[in-house]
Amino acid sequence: MSDQLQSAPAPHDAQFQRIEVIPSAGLIGADIRIPDVRLLDAATAQELRQAWLKYEVIRIRGQQLNEDEQITFGRWFGEFQISNPLPSPVTRADLPGIGRPGEVTQAPRAALYPQFTYVSNVIEQGLALGGLGDGELVWHSDMSSFEAPPSATILYAIEVPPTGGRTFFASAVRATAELPASKLEQLAALALKHDKIIDAAGYLRPGAQAVQDVSISPGHLHPLLIRHPETGHPALYLGRRPYAWLSGLAVMQSEALLDELWAHVTQEKFQWVQQWQAGDILIWDNRSLLHRREAFASTDRRLLRRLVIRGEAVIPYQQTDHAAVAA
C-alpha cells in the first residue's frame, strides 16, 4: 500500500478521452488531472463520473473552490444529502477529559449552504468550525445506518496538517471478488444491523445510551452482501465494526464471522491511502468502500468541506446477479 500514485512515467487509462486518468499502483484509486474543475462541461463530467465508478476513489489536485463553486461541481454526481453537522467532541459535556463545554461551542450551520458539513479540529473565537476532532476515525462507510445510504462523498481540502490525518480506503468490491461462490451464497442469506449510536470517532452520539447486548442496540438492517446499483458488482456492506450484529445469529457466532470478514476486507492489498494537500478534491463511492482516518497533532489545523450525494435503498445480491456480472 502506498500513499502515492504511480510515479512518472505513469500509464494513463486510454478509456478516457476528455480527462487524464492515472491509475494508482494498487487495485483502486486514480489521479484525475483537470486544470480547473469549474470549467467542466457535461461530457467531461460524465467521463469523470465513469472514472469514479471504475476506480472507486478519485483525486483531483490543485483546485481553488469557494462554496458556490464546490456545489456546482458536486451536482455533477447527483442530488445532495443534507445531513446533520458533524459535532466536535470538545463541545460536549458528556465526554470527560475531552469536552470543554462553556469554553467551546459548535459553530452554527451556514444558512446559505446547508449542503455542507465540515470535518475539522479548528477552533476560532470559541467556536468549533467542524466535527470529529483530531483523533483516529475507525473504518466505516458514511451514514450506513440510513435506510438509503449516500452514494458518494466529496471532500475538498482547505487546510491540512503537515503530517498525519491521512485517509485510508479499502475496497469491499475487490475483497468480495476473491471469495468463493459457496461463501457468497452463505453471506447472501444474512442481514447486518448497522449501528447508529457510535460515531466514527468511537464516541456515543449525543443522547445515545450504551448497551451491553449488540443484538438490541438501535440500527438499520441491510443485506450483508449487496449489489452495486451501477456496476452490478457484489460487495460486502459492513458499515462499521462497533455494535454491528448479524441478525438471527447468536452474538458470539456473529462476532466471529464479522471478525473474519473485516480481516479479509481490510487487507493491505485492497487499500489505498490519501495524503492530503490543500486544494485536493477527493470523491469516493460509499457503496463499495470503507474508509478510516489516522490521528494528527491537535496543534495542527485541518479543515475539509464535505458534500454528500444522495443514494438509494441497498440492493441485496443474488446468485443470478453473479451470472450476469460474470457474463
ZAMARGU-4260 file (C-alpha; in steps of 0.2 Angstrom, whole numbers, plus 5000, padded with zeros to 4 digits):
<rodrens>
0) 5000/5000/5000 | 5006/5017/4996 | 5000/5035/4999 | 5007/5040/4982 | 5000/5036/4965
5) 5012/5029/4952 | 5027/5040/4949 | 5032/5045/4931 | 5031/5039/4918 | 5013/5034/4924
10) 5002/5025/4912 | 4986/5034/4908 | 4969/5025/4906 | 4966/5025/4887 | 4947/5023/4890
15) 4945/5041/4894 | 4947/5054/4881 | 4942/5071/4889 | 4951/5069/4906 | 4968/5062/4910
20) 4966/5047/4922 | 4982/5040/4930 | 4978/5024/4940 | 4987/5020/4956 | 4999/5006/4958
25) 4986/4997/4968 | 4968/4989/4965 | 4959/5005/4967 | 4962/5024/4966 | 4966/5036/4952
30) 4973/5053/4950 | 4962/5064/4938 | 4972/5079/4930 | 4960/5093/4927 | 4967/5111/4927
35) 4951/5119/4933 | 4935/5109/4938 | 4925/5125/4937 | 4926/5124/4918 | 4919/5106/4917
40) 4906/5103/4903 | 4893/5089/4904 | 4903/5077/4893 | 4919/5079/4903 | 4909/5077/4919
45) 4901/5061/4913 | 4919/5054/4910 | 4924/5060/4927 | 4909/5050/4934 | 4914/5035/4925
50) 4932/5036/4931 | 4924/5037/4949 | 4914/5021/4946 | 4929/5012/4939 | 4942/5016/4952
55) 4930/5019/4967 | 4940/5034/4974 | 4947/5048/4963 | 4958/5063/4967 | 4959/5080/4958
60) 4973/5091/4965 | 4977/5109/4964 | 4959/5116/4964 | 4953/5133/4971 | 4934/5132/4975
65) 4923/5143/4985 | 4906/5136/4992 | 4896/5140/4976 | 4909/5133/4965 | 4910/5117/4975
70) 4891/5115/4975 | 4891/5117/4956 | 4905/5104/4954 | 4896/5092/4966 | 4880/5092/4956
75) 4888/5083/4943 | 4887/5067/4954 | 4869/5069/4959 | 4857/5077/4972 | 4864/5082/4989
80) 4860/5073/5005 | 4858/5086/5018 | 4865/5079/5034 | 4867/5085/5052 | 4883/5095/5056
85) 4897/5084/5062 | 4899/5088/5081 | 4915/5092/5088 | 4920/5081/5104 | 4927/5097/5113
90) 4909/5105/5113 | 4902/5090/5123 | 4899/5090/5142 | 4896/5071/5142 | 4914/5067/5136
95) 4925/5070/5152 | 4943/5074/5148 | 4939/5079/5130 | 4924/5091/5131 | 4926/5109/5135
100) 4908/5115/5137 | 4906/5133/5140 | 4923/5136/5133 | 4920/5130/5115 | 4903/5129/5106
105) 4898/5122/5089 | 4898/5135/5075 | 4881/5135/5068 | 4877/5129/5050 | 4879/5142/5037
110) 4861/5146/5032 | 4866/5149/5014 | 4875/5132/5012 | 4865/5118/5021 | 4873/5106/5009
115) 4890/5107/5018 | 4897/5099/5033 | 4914/5102/5039 | 4927/5089/5045 | 4939/5099/5056
120) 4948/5102/5073 | 4949/5121/5071 | 4943/5132/5085 | 4941/5151/5082 | 4935/5163/5094
125) 4927/5149/5105 | 4918/5141/5090 | 4922/5124/5083 | 4921/5126/5064 | 4918/5107/5061
130) 4917/5090/5069 | 4926/5074/5073 | 4941/5082/5080 | 4959/5076/5078 | 4959/5058/5084
135) 4958/5042/5074 | 4942/5038/5065 | 4938/5019/5063 | 4934/5010/5047 | 4917/5015/5041
140) 4905/5019/5027 | 4896/5036/5028 | 4879/5035/5035 | 4877/5016/5033 | 4863/5016/5046
145) 4852/5026/5035 | 4838/5017/5025 | 4846/5024/5009 | 4864/5027/5012 | 4874/5040/5002
150) 4882/5035/4985 | 4897/5047/4986 | 4906/5058/4997 | 4916/5073/4990 | 4929/5081/5002
155) 4938/5097/4997 | 4954/5101/5007 | 4955/5119/5013 | 4969/5117/5027 | 4978/5101/5030
160) 4992/5097/5043 | 5010/5094/5038 | 5009/5076/5044 | 4996/5064/5049 | 4977/5064/5045
165) 4979/5053/5031 | 4963/5044/5024 | 4963/5026/5021 | 4951/5016/5009 | 4948/4998/5007
170) 4938/4991/4993 | 4924/4979/4998 | 4921/4975/4979 | 4939/4969/4977 | 4939/4959/4993
175) 4922/4951/4989 | 4928/4946/4971 | 4941/4935/4980 | 4928/4925/4990 | 4922/4908/4983
180) 4904/4906/4976 | 4900/4895/4991 | 4905/4909/5003 | 4895/4922/4993 | 4879/4910/4994
185) 4881/4909/5013 | 4883/4928/5015 | 4869/4932/5004 | 4857/4925/5016 | 4862/4936/5030
190) 4857/4954/5036 | 4868/4966/5046 | 4862/4978/5058 | 4871/4995/5056 | 4873/5003/5072
195) 4868/5022/5074 | 4874/5026/5092 | 4893/5026/5089 | 4901/5039/5078 | 4916/5036/5068
200) 4927/5043/5081 | 4921/5030/5093 | 4910/5041/5104 | 4892/5039/5108 | 4882/5050/5098
205) 4873/5064/5109 | 4859/5057/5118 | 4863/5039/5114 | 4864/5026/5128 | 4877/5012/5128
210) 4871/4994/5128 | 4879/4978/5133 | 4870/4967/5120 | 4873/4972/5102 | 4858/4962/5096
215) 4847/4975/5104 | 4856/4991/5100 | 4847/5003/5088 | 4852/5002/5070 | 4846/4998/5052
220) 4846/4981/5044 | 4854/4980/5027 | 4859/4964/5017 | 4876/4959/5021 | 4880/4955/5003
225) 4874/4969/4991 | 4874/4973/4973 | 4882/4989/4967 | 4867/4998/4959 | 4878/5005/4945
230) 4892/4992/4941 | 4882/4977/4947 | 4897/4970/4957 | 4894/4961/4973 | 4901/4969/4989
235) 4901/4966/5007 | 4892/4980/5015 | 4900/4981/5033 | 4897/4999/5038 | 4907/4999/5054
240) 4913/4986/5066 | 4907/4993/5083 | 4890/4987/5089 | 4887/4978/5072 | 4877/4962/5073
245) 4872/4949/5060 | 4853/4947/5063 | 4847/4929/5068 | 4864/4923/5074 | 4870/4921/5091
250) 4881/4936/5097 | 4896/4925/5098 | 4893/4917/5081 | 4890/4935/5073 | 4906/4942/5081
255) 4917/4928/5075 | 4910/4929/5057 | 4911/4948/5057 | 4929/4947/5063 | 4933/4936/5049
260) 4925/4947/5036 | 4933/4963/5042 | 4950/4955/5042 | 4948/4950/5024 | 4941/4966/5018
265) 4954/4977/5026 | 4969/4968/5020 | 4983/4980/5014 | 4981/4974/4996 | 4963/4981/4995
270) 4968/4998/5001 | 4974/5015/4995 | 4978/5029/5006 | 4977/5048/5003 | 4990/5060/5009
275) 4981/5077/5009 | 4986/5093/5001 | 4977/5109/5001 | 4967/5110/4985 | 4963/5092/4984
280) 4946/5086/4979 | 4943/5068/4984 | 4927/5058/4978 | 4924/5040/4984 | 4910/5028/4982
285) 4902/5024/4999 | 4893/5008/4992 | 4909/4999/4989 | 4922/5007/5000 | 4926/5008/5018
290) 4937/5022/5025 | 4946/5027/5040 | 4957/5042/5046 | 4973/5042/5056 | 4975/5054/5070
295) 4985/5070/5069 | 4993/5083/5081 | 4979/5093/5090 | 4990/5109/5087 | 4989/5107/5068
300) 4974/5114/5058 | 4964/5103/5047 | 4948/5109/5038 | 4939/5099/5025 | 4922/5104/5017
305) 4911/5090/5014 | 4897/5086/5002 | 4887/5070/5002 | 4877/5063/4987 | 4860/5055/4990
310) 4860/5037/4987 | 4847/5023/4985 | 4840/5009/4995 | 4853/4995/4997 | 4850/4981/4984
315) 4853/4963/4990 | 4865/4952/4979 | 4858/4937/4971 | 4866/4922/4963 | 4858/4927/4947
320) 4867/4944/4948 | 4883/4934/4949 | 4880/4925/4932 | 4876/4942/4924 | 4891/4951/4931
325) 4902/4936/4925 | 4895/4937/4908
</rodrens>
